[in-house]
Amino acid sequence: MEANKSRRREWVNLLLMHATLLAAALLYMAVMVKLRIFCPIRHITGIPCPGCGMSRALGCLLRLDIRGSLRSNPALLPCLTAMFVLFNRETCLLEHVSMRVKDILIALGFGFTIAVYIVRMAFFEIP
């Protein structure tokens, strides 16, 4: 009985965490669009960040435009996977995945994002 209550509380906390993250992301995007600042790092420094094009890539992916998503930022899915694992590494969602596998997924996702960024900067391919 107590185990079920604890498990239920864990799922509620997990849902609240994800809802809060989604709300924060939507609020951030709304503020940036309103201010017409699409990349704060690029706006301040003039240098694009590794995430430049990810919003467009996500929009394309939601419209099932795979080619457009990959053209906007091919690191979208590995980066989102790494972020998901990072935020959920201690939760019940990934309790059956070893910590080593979680660490590898995080490193690969962010490593791929940085590698794509370096290649795009070298060939001036940042949108």
PyMOL commands that set and color helices and strands:
alter all, ss='L'
color gray80, all
select helices_A, chain A and resi 2-35+40-45+54-62+66-72+76-88+92-94+99-122
alter helices_A, ss='H'
color red, helices_A
deselect
rebuild
show_as cartoon
